[in-house]
Amino acid sequence: MPPEGRESLTELAAELSRARIAYARATVVRAQPPTSAHAGDQALVTADGQMHGFVGGQCAAESVRLAAVDAIDSGEGVLLRILPDDADTFPETPGARVAVNPCLSGGALEVFIEPVRSAQVIHVVGETPIAQAVVDQAQLLGFEVTQEDSSSSDESGAGVDGAVASIVSMHGGDEARQIRAALDRDVPFVGLVASHTRGAALLDAMELSESQRDRVHTPVGLDIGAVTPAEIALSVLAQVVSAIRRDGMRAPRAEAARDTGRDEHPYTAMTPDILREVDPVCGMTVIVTDDTPHHHDGSGSHWFCCTGCRDTFIARASGGLQAAR
């Protein structure tokens, strides 16, 4: 890859990180001739399947694109081995994935794909000892924390945008407004530090929908017999981590929270919808993007891993099978 290509990818990676957009970095670690890629070639792939950079021809790139989107979703890196149809295959092993590509004209590639995610955000409202303990412990766990004064008059809700959880620890004040702001921004986990009785009364008065009520946890925190502020904060963060790790809870994208009014399940990730189609010629699964080769005819819409497969399909459909072989 030319130096300007690397610089461009570095700048793009910085922009994606600033915008809190997840992506995967794909790096060619082995290239066996004949291949168009070389060791060290790189590309960035975003969660919607858009690819920037170069890691091989179109067929190889489709295999990388598919594996990268899956890596972003799982949060785990993977070594992708792209092999031609007649090559000796490697067994699937943890951390490694094999893609047999019938379009490759010999050669093989090994590409390491590393997902890059921004730290998840926990929004804390209040300056109580419990609120401060949540802030301190959340930072130790690697969360990014935004804290809002309970007396804040900010009505925009910008501080809670994109947060995976909002913890309200005010011990009074306009707690309903803070809860409503988090719900309106599609925060999947809203925690209220309160007693069973006061918390239930507050939620009853807010007249929430069933789905919204399911997203509010009060008293927030797992029952570990916590007494001190530090122990209560531990129980709160344990419940948040459990929802993330066990239930797959994810933060909404900030722009999605602003632009949609959907009342979704609290643990439904607001991630881009990915359209996957099977190339009718070679059988590869491809992610449909703006630049995916495609053809529309009387039988419907068809997508392909490369223009070669598309041309073969069109030739076969028009009776030119011999010419397409």
For each residue, the residues with C-beta under 8 A, 3 or more apart:
1: 5 6 38 40 41 42 53 54
2: 5 6
3: 6 7
4: 7 8
5: 1 2 8 9 42 53 54
6: 1 2 3 9 10 42
7: 3 4 10 11
8: 4 5 11 12 52
9: 5 6 12 13 42 43 44 52 53
10: 6 7 13 14
11: 7 8 14 15
12: 8 9 15 16 44 52
13: 9 10 16 17 23 25 44 116
14: 10 11 17 18
15: 11 12 18 19
16: 12 13 19 21 22 23 44 46 116
17: 13 14 20 21 116 118
18: 14 15
19: 15 16
20: 17 118 162 254
21: 16 17 46 47 118
22: 16 46 47 72 115 116 117 118
23: 13 16 44 45 46 47 72 115 116
24: 44 45 68 69 71 72 113 114 115 116
25: 13 42 43 44 113 114 116
26: 42 43 44 45 53 55 64 68 80 111 112 113 114
27: 40 41 42 55 111 112 113 114
28: 31 37 38 39 40 41 42 55 56 109 110 111
29: 39 79 110 111 112
30: 39 108 109 110
31: 28 35 37 38 39 41 56 107 108 109 110
32: 35 107 108 109
33: 106 107
34: 105 106 107
35: 31 32 38 56 57 60 104 107 108 109
36: 56 57
37: 28 31 41 54 55 56 57 60 109
38: 1 28 31 35 41
39: 28 29 30 31
40: 1 27 28
41: 1 27 28 31 37 38 53 54 55 56
42: 1 5 6 9 25 26 27 28 53 54 55
43: 9 25 26 51 52 53 54 55 61 64
44: 9 12 13 16 23 24 25 26 51 52 53
45: 23 24 26 49 50 51 52 64 65 68 69 72 113
46: 16 21 22 23 49 50 72
47: 21 22 23 69 72 73 271 272
48: 272 274 289
49: 45 46 65 69 272 274 287 288 289
50: 45 46 289
51: 43 44 45 61 64 65 68 289
52: 8 9 12 43 44 45
53: 1 5 9 26 41 42 43 44
54: 1 5 37 41 42 43 61
55: 26 27 28 37 41 42 43 60 61 64 109 111
56: 28 31 35 36 37 41 59 60 61 64 82 109 111
57: 35 36 37 60 61 306
58: 61 62 293 305 306 307
59: 56 62 63 101 103 104 282 284 305 306
60: 35 37 55 56 57 63 64 82 101 104 109
61: 43 51 54 55 56 57 58 64 65
62: 58 59 65 66 284 286 287 305 306
63: 59 60 66 67 80 82 99 101 284
64: 26 43 45 51 55 56 60 61 67 68 80 82 111 113
65: 45 49 51 61 62 68 69 286 287 289
66: 62 63 69 70 99 276 285 286 287
67: 63 64 70 71 78 80 97 99 111 113
68: 24 26 45 51 64 65 71 72 113 115
69: 24 45 47 49 65 66 72 73 274 287
70: 66 67 73 74 78
71: 24 67 68 74 75 76 77 78 113 114 115
72: 22 23 24 45 46 47 68 69 75 115 117
73: 47 69 70 271
74: 70 71 115
75: 71 72 115 117
76: 71 95 115
77: 71 95 112 113 114 115
78: 67 70 71 95 96 97 112 113
79: 29 95 96 97 110 111 112 113
80: 26 63 64 67 96 97 98 99 109 110 111 112 113
81: 90 96 97 98 99 108 109 110
82: 56 60 63 64 99 101 104 108 109 110 111
83: 87 89 90 98 99 100 101 104 108
84: 87 100 101 102 104 105 106 107 108
85: 100 101 102 104
86:
87: 83 84 100 108
88:
89: 83 98 100
90: 81 83 93 96 98
91: 98
92: 96 97 98
93: 90 96
94:
95: 76 77 78 79
96: 78 79 80 81 90 92 93
97: 67 78 79 80 81 92
98: 80 81 83 89 90 91 92
99: 63 66 67 80 81 82 83
100: 83 84 85 87 89
101: 59 60 63 82 83 84 85 104 282 284
102: 84 85 282 283 284
103: 59 282 284 305 306 308 309
104: 35 59 60 82 83 84 85 101 107 108
105: 34 84
106: 33 34 84
107: 31 32 33 34 35 84 104
108: 30 31 32 35 81 82 83 84 87 104
109: 28 30 31 32 35 37 55 56 60 80 81 82
110: 28 29 30 31 79 80 81 82
111: 26 27 28 29 55 56 64 67 79 80 82
112: 26 27 29 77 78 79 80
113: 24 25 26 27 45 64 67 68 71 77 78 79 80
114: 24 25 26 27 71 77
115: 22 23 24 68 71 72 74 75 76 77
116: 13 16 17 22 23 24 25
117: 22 72 75 120
118: 17 20 21 22 144
119: 142 143 144
120: 117 143 144 163 164 244 251
121: 143 144 145 146 162 163 164 251
122: 134 138 143 144 145 146 163 164 165 166 167 240
123: 145 146 147 148 159 160 163 165 166 167 182 187
124: 131 134 135 138 145 146 147 148 166 167 169
125: 131 147 148 150 166 167 168 169 170 178
126: 130 131 148 149 150 168 169 170 171 193
127: 131 132 147 149 150
128: 131 132 169 170 171 193 229
129: 132 133 229
130: 126 133 134 169 193 229 232 233 236
131: 124 125 126 127 128 134 135 147 167 169 170 193
132: 127 128 129 135 136 229
133: 129 130 136 137 229 230 232 233
134: 122 124 130 131 137 138 167 169 233 236 237
135: 124 131 132 138 139 145 147
136: 132 133 139 140 233
137: 133 134 140 141 230 233 234 237
138: 122 124 134 135 141 143 145 237
139: 135 136 142 143 145
140: 136 137
141: 137 138 237 241
142: 119 139
143: 119 120 121 122 138 139
144: 118 119 120 121 122
145: 121 122 123 124 135 138 139
146: 121 122 123 124 159 160 163
147: 123 124 125 127 131 135
148: 123 124 125 126 152 154 159 160 178
149: 126 127 152
150: 125 126 127 170 173 178
151: 173
152: 148 149
153:
154: 148 157 158 159
155:
156:
157: 154 160 161 181 182 184 185
158: 154 161
159: 123 146 148 154
160: 123 146 148 157 163 166 181 182 185 187
161: 157 158 185 254 257 258
162: 20 121 251 252 253 254 257
163: 120 121 122 123 146 160 166 182 185 187 251
164: 120 121 122 187 188 189 240 244 249 250 251
165: 122 123 187 188 189 190 191 240 243
166: 122 123 124 125 160 163 178 179 182 187 189 190 191
167: 122 123 124 125 131 134 191 193 220 236
168: 125 126 175 178 179 182 190 191 192 193
169: 124 125 126 128 130 131 134 193
170: 125 126 128 131 150 173 174 175 178 193
171: 126 128 193 194
172: 175
173: 150 151 170
174: 170 177 178
175: 168 170 172 178 179 192 194 202
176: 179 180 202 205 206
177: 174 180 181
178: 125 148 150 166 168 170 174 175 181 182
179: 166 168 175 176 182 183 190 192 202 206 216
180: 176 177 183 184 206
181: 157 160 177 178 184 185
182: 123 157 160 163 166 168 178 179 185 187 190
183: 179 180 186 187 190 208 212 215 216
184: 157 180 181
185: 157 160 161 163 181 182 252 257 258
186: 183 252 256 257 260 262 264 270
187: 123 160 163 164 165 166 182 183 190 215 251 252 257
188: 164 165 215 243 249 250 251 252 266 267
189: 164 165 166 215 217 240 243 249 266
190: 165 166 168 179 182 183 187 215 216 217
191: 165 166 167 168 216 217 218 220 221 236 239 240
192: 168 175 179 199 202 216 217 218 219 220
193: 126 128 130 131 167 168 169 170 171 218 219 220 221 232 236
194: 171 175 198 199 202 218 219
195: 198 199 219
196: 199 200 218 219
197: 200 201
198: 194 195 201 202
199: 192 194 195 196 202 203 218 219
200: 196 197 203 204 218
201: 197 198 204 205
202: 175 176 179 192 194 198 199 205 206 218
203: 199 200 206 208 213 216 218
204: 200 201 207
205: 176 201 202
206: 176 179 180 202 203
207: 204
208: 183 203 212 213 216
209: 212 213 263
210: 213 214
211: 214 215 263 264 265 266
212: 183 208 209 215 216 263
213: 203 208 209 210 216
214: 210 211 266
215: 183 187 188 189 190 211 212 266
216: 179 183 190 191 192 203 208 212 213
217: 189 190 191 192 220 221 239
218: 191 192 193 194 196 199 200 202 203
219: 192 193 194 195 196 199
220: 167 191 192 193 217 236 239
221: 191 193 217 224 226 232 235 236 238 239
222: 235 238 239 242
223: 235
224: 221 231 234 235 238
225: 231
226: 221 231 232 234 235
227: 231 232
228: 231 232
229: 128 129 130 132 133 232 233
230: 133 137 233 234
231: 224 225 226 227 228 234 235
232: 130 133 193 221 226 227 228 229 235 236
233: 130 133 134 136 137 229 230 236 237
234: 137 224 226 230 231 237 238
235: 221 222 223 224 226 231 232 238 239
236: 130 134 167 191 193 220 221 232 233 239 240
237: 134 137 138 141 233 234 240 241
238: 221 222 224 234 235 241 242
239: 191 217 220 221 222 235 236 242 243
240: 122 164 165 189 191 236 237 243 244
241: 141 237 238 244 245
242: 222 238 239 245 246 247
243: 165 188 189 239 240 246 247 249 267
244: 120 164 240 241 247 248 249 250
245: 241 242
246: 242 243
247: 242 243 244 267
248: 244 267 269
249: 164 188 189 243 244 266 267
250: 164 188 244 267 269 270 271
251: 120 121 162 163 164 187 188
252: 162 185 186 187 188 256 257 270
253: 162 256 257 270 271
254: 20 161 162 257 258
255: 258 259
256: 186 252 253 259 260 270
257: 161 162 185 186 187 252 253 254 260 270
258: 161 185 254 255
259: 255 256
260: 186 256 257 270
261:
262: 186
263: 209 211 212
264: 186 211 268 270
265: 211 268
266: 188 189 211 214 215 249
267: 188 243 247 248 249 250
268: 264 265
269: 248 250
270: 186 250 252 253 256 257 260 264
271: 47 73 250 253
272: 47 48 49
273:
274: 48 49 69 287
275: 287 288
276: 66 285 286 287 288
277: 285 286 288 302 303
278: 283 284 285 286
279: 282 283 284 285 286 303 304 305 309
280: 302 304 313
281: 304 309 310 312 313
282: 59 101 102 103 279 305 309
283: 102 278 279
284: 59 62 63 101 102 103 278 279 305
285: 66 276 277 278 279
286: 62 65 66 276 277 278 279 292 303 304 305
287: 49 62 65 66 69 274 275 276 292
288: 49 275 276 277 292 294 303
289: 48 49 50 51 65 292
290:
291:
292: 286 287 288 289 303 304
293: 58 303 304 305 306 307 309 310
294: 288 301 302 303 304 310
295: 301 302 304 310 313 314
296: 300 301 302
297: 300 302 317
298:
299: 302
300: 296 297
301: 294 295 296
302: 277 280 294 295 296 297 299 310 313
303: 277 279 286 288 292 293 294
304: 279 280 281 286 292 293 294 295 307 309 310 313
305: 58 59 62 103 279 282 284 286 293 309
306: 57 58 59 62 103 293 309 310
307: 58 293 304 310 311
308: 103 311 312
309: 103 279 281 282 293 304 305 306 312 313
310: 281 293 294 295 302 304 306 307 313 314
311: 307 308 314 315 324
312: 281 308 309 315 316 324
313: 280 281 295 302 304 309 310 316 317
314: 295 310 311 317 318
315: 311 312 318 320 321 323 324
316: 312 313 319 320 321 324
317: 297 313 314
318: 314 315
319: 316
320: 315 316 323 324
321: 315 316 324 325
322: 325
323: 315 320
324: 311 312 315 316 320 321
325: 321 322
